Amino acid sequence: MERLLGNERLLIAGAVLGFLAALAPIVSPGKSWTIGPDAVATVGDSVITREDFERARDALAADRRAPLSKGDQRHVLNRLIDEELLFQRASELNLHEYDPAIRKQMVRTLLDTISTEEEGEADEAALRAFYEAHSELFTPPPELRVTRIVIAKSAPEAPARRDAAIAALAAGRPPEDVAAQYNDPTALAVPDGLLPAAKLRDYVGEGALAAVLALTEGKATAPIETANGWEIYVLRERRGAAAPPFESVRDAVLERMRTQAGEQALAQMLERLRDRTAVVIDPALAE
């Protein structure tokens, strides 16, 4: 009889364990089975909110295009619990410490969060003030007419030819005459006419375009050394575009304003993080 009673206890214990196992996806051991009105489950110390559950449930319903049964809703909840359990286990293993892809995704998510925080409704007056202060950001780039003089290093007495071309320009000789005398005939020709800055960049490259944009009309750049020689650019004409009306670029102004605000918020966050975090740098790299 005592042995039978012992077996019965084992059976009862097994039944209880089975019951707890069935509840495990919903109720964590050691936690009160009472949860708040804003939660549908607790997983360890974490809470699955009713809002998260309803969002996942509604997404599944929209995908199926049909109402969900109680079993379907239980499946949604179990998936959220499983996801939380896996996340907690990944956190325990510190996967972000070893997987560069996870680290990058975490940083991207944080940056997206900062950007999202700056996407509130913009005050119209603030938008117009931003536009007035930065109208050049929304103004089409100017059209430019340049003369390029290329001195090939392979040419006889190349450095002397380069210096002679510079002196001739400084003396006021027309750039087309200087180009006719000193230019490398095999160099790619730049069209002699007004070109949008983006089109001119296709001919001369980013660095040369920046040098040209810094010129006033009639002035020449310093010689720009390349692998094959030196290039000198003379800005012969600049035709600037007028700033567009605010209304026509309002969306671009809003986007730029939000981007700038996000960059400022990021800089402030990084400053706070550096202030509170000990950062030690190898002295060899600190300078």
C-alpha positions in Angstrom: 0.0 0.0 0.0 2.8 2.3 0.9 4.5 1.5 -2.4 1.3 2.2 -4.3 1.0 5.5 -2.6 4.5 6.3 -3.6 3.7 5.4 -7.2 0.6 7.6 -7.0 2.7 10.5 -5.8 5.0 10.0 -8.7 2.1 10.0 -11.1 0.7 13.2 -9.5 4.1 14.8 -9.6 4.4 13.9 -13.3 1.0 15.3 -14.0 1.9 18.6 -12.3 5.1 18.8 -14.2 3.3 18.2 -17.4 0.8 20.9 -16.5 3.6 23.4 -15.8 5.3 22.4 -19.0 2.1 23.2 -20.9 2.0 26.6 -19.3 5.7 27.3 -19.7 5.3 29.3 -23.0 2.9 31.6 -21.1 4.0 31.7 -17.5 7.6 31.7 -16.4 8.6 29.7 -13.3 9.0 31.8 -10.2 6.7 34.6 -11.5 3.3 35.5 -10.3 0.6 34.3 -12.7 -1.0 37.7 -12.4 0.0 40.2 -15.1 -0.9 43.7 -15.6 -3.6 44.9 -18.0 -1.0 46.2 -20.5 0.8 42.9 -20.8 -0.1 39.5 -22.2 2.8 37.5 -20.8 6.0 37.8 -18.9 9.2 36.0 -19.9 11.7 36.1 -17.1 12.0 39.8 -16.2 10.7 40.9 -19.6 7.1 41.7 -20.5 5.3 41.1 -23.8 3.0 44.0 -24.0 -0.6 43.8 -25.3 0.4 46.4 -28.0 3.2 44.1 -29.3 0.9 41.1 -29.3 -1.9 42.9 -31.1 0.5 44.3 -33.7 1.8 40.8 -34.4 -1.8 39.3 -34.4 -3.1 41.9 -36.7 -0.2 41.5 -39.1 -0.9 37.7 -39.3 -4.7 38.4 -39.8 -3.9 40.9 -42.6 -1.6 38.3 -44.3 -4.3 35.6 -44.1 -7.1 38.0 -44.9 -9.3 36.1 -42.4 -10.2 36.3 -38.7 -7.9 34.4 -36.4 -9.0 31.5 -34.2 -8.0 31.3 -30.6 -5.4 28.7 -31.6 -4.0 31.1 -34.1 -3.7 33.8 -31.5 -2.1 31.4 -29.1 0.4 30.6 -31.9 1.2 34.3 -32.3 1.8 34.6 -28.5 4.0 31.5 -28.5 6.1 32.9 -31.3 6.6 36.2 -29.4 7.6 34.2 -26.3 10.0 32.1 -28.3 11.5 35.2 -29.8 12.0 36.7 -26.4 13.5 33.5 -25.0 16.0 33.4 -27.9 16.8 37.0 -27.5 17.5 36.5 -23.9 19.7 33.6 -24.6 21.6 35.5 -27.3 22.1 38.3 -24.7 23.4 35.8 -22.2 25.9 34.6 -24.8 26.9 38.2 -25.7 26.6 37.4 -29.4 27.0 41.1 -30.2 30.6 40.8 -28.8 31.6 38.2 -31.4 29.4 38.8 -34.4 30.3 42.0 -36.4 27.0 41.8 -38.3 25.0 41.9 -35.1 27.1 44.8 -33.8 26.5 46.7 -37.0 22.8 46.0 -36.9 22.5 47.2 -33.3 24.3 50.5 -34.2 22.2 51.0 -37.3 19.0 50.5 -35.2 20.2 53.0 -32.7 21.0 55.5 -35.5 17.5 54.9 -37.0 16.0 55.5 -33.5 17.8 58.9 -33.3 16.6 59.8 -36.8 13.0 58.8 -36.0 13.1 61.0 -32.8 13.8 64.0 -35.0 11.0 63.4 -37.4 8.2 65.2 -35.5 6.1 67.9 -37.0 8.2 70.8 -38.1 7.2 74.4 -37.4 6.6 76.2 -40.7 8.4 79.3 -39.5 11.4 77.2 -38.4 11.4 75.6 -41.9 11.5 79.0 -43.6 14.2 80.3 -41.3 16.3 77.2 -42.1 15.8 77.7 -45.8 16.8 81.4 -45.6 19.9 80.5 -43.7 20.9 77.6 -46.0 19.4 78.6 -49.4 22.6 77.6 -51.1 21.9 74.0 -50.3 18.8 74.0 -52.4 20.1 76.2 -55.2 21.1 74.3 -58.4 24.9 74.4 -59.0 26.2 77.1 -61.4 27.2 76.6 -65.0 30.9 77.0 -65.7 33.0 77.6 -68.7 36.6 76.7 -68.3 39.8 76.3 -70.2 42.1 73.4 -69.3 45.8 73.4 -70.0 47.5 70.0 -69.6 51.3 69.8 -69.4 52.5 66.3 -69.9 55.5 65.1 -67.9 56.7 63.3 -71.0 57.0 66.6 -72.9 60.6 68.0 -73.3 61.4 70.3 -70.3 58.0 69.6 -68.8 58.5 71.6 -65.6 59.8 74.6 -67.6 56.7 74.4 -69.9 54.5 74.3 -66.8 56.1 77.4 -65.3 55.9 79.2 -68.6 52.2 78.6 -68.9 51.6 79.8 -65.4 53.6 83.0 -66.1 51.8 83.6 -69.3 48.4 83.4 -67.6 49.6 85.7 -64.8 50.7 88.2 -67.4 47.2 88.3 -68.8 47.5 86.3 -72.0 44.2 84.8 -73.1 43.8 81.3 -71.8 43.0 79.9 -75.2 46.3 81.2 -76.5 48.2 79.7 -73.6 46.4 76.4 -74.2 47.2 76.5 -77.9 50.9 76.9 -77.1 51.4 74.6 -74.1 48.5 72.1 -74.0 49.2 68.4 -74.5 47.4 67.6 -77.8 46.5 64.1 -76.7 44.7 65.3 -73.6 40.9 65.0 -73.5 39.3 68.2 -74.5 36.8 70.0 -72.3 33.9 71.5 -74.3 34.3 75.3 -74.7 31.0 76.4 -73.4 28.9 76.7 -70.2 28.5 73.3 -68.5 26.6 72.3 -65.4 29.0 71.6 -62.5 28.0 67.9 -62.5 28.7 67.6 -66.2 32.1 69.4 -65.8 32.9 66.9 -63.1 32.6 64.1 -65.6 35.4 65.7 -67.6 37.8 66.9 -64.9 37.0 64.9 -61.7 35.9 65.9 -58.2 39.1 67.5 -57.1 39.6 69.7 -60.1 35.9 70.8 -60.0 36.3 71.8 -56.3 39.3 73.9 -57.3 37.4 75.6 -60.2 34.4 76.3 -58.0 36.7 78.2 -55.6 37.8 80.6 -58.4 36.5 83.9 -59.4 36.1 84.6 -63.1 39.3 85.1 -65.0 41.5 83.4 -62.4 43.4 80.2 -62.8 44.0 77.3 -60.4 47.5 76.3 -59.2 48.9 73.4 -61.2 47.2 70.2 -60.2 49.7 67.3 -60.4 48.5 64.0 -61.9 50.2 60.8 -62.7 50.9 62.0 -66.2 51.5 65.7 -65.7 50.0 68.9 -64.5 46.6 70.5 -65.2 45.7 74.2 -64.9 42.1 75.4 -65.1 41.0 78.9 -65.9 37.4 79.9 -65.0 36.3 82.0 -67.9 32.6 82.4 -67.0 30.3 81.4 -64.2 26.5 81.6 -64.5 24.7 81.1 -61.2 21.2 79.8 -60.8 18.7 81.7 -58.6 17.5 80.1 -55.4 14.1 78.3 -56.0 11.0 79.4 -54.2 10.6 77.9 -50.7 7.3 76.2 -51.6 8.9 74.3 -54.5 11.6 72.7 -52.2 9.8 72.5 -48.9 10.0 68.7 -48.7 13.8 68.9 -49.4 14.2 71.6 -46.7 12.3 69.4 -44.2 14.4 66.4 -45.0 17.6 68.4 -44.7 16.5 70.0 -41.5 15.7 66.6 -40.0 19.0 65.2 -41.1 20.9 68.1 -39.5 18.9 67.7 -36.3 19.7 64.0 -36.3 23.4 64.6 -36.8 23.4 67.1 -33.9 21.5 64.7 -31.7 24.0 62.0 -32.5 27.0 64.2 -31.8 25.4 65.2 -28.4 24.8 61.5 -27.5 28.4 60.5 -28.4 29.7 63.4 -26.3 27.6 62.2 -23.3 28.8 58.6 -23.8 32.4 59.6 -24.0 32.0 61.7 -20.9 30.7 58.8 -18.9 32.8 56.0 -20.4 36.5 55.5 -19.8 38.2 55.3 -23.2 41.9 54.3 -23.2 43.9 54.7 -26.5 47.2 53.2 -27.4 49.7 56.1 -27.0 51.1 55.4 -30.4 47.8 56.2 -32.0 46.7 58.9 -29.6 48.4 61.7 -31.5 
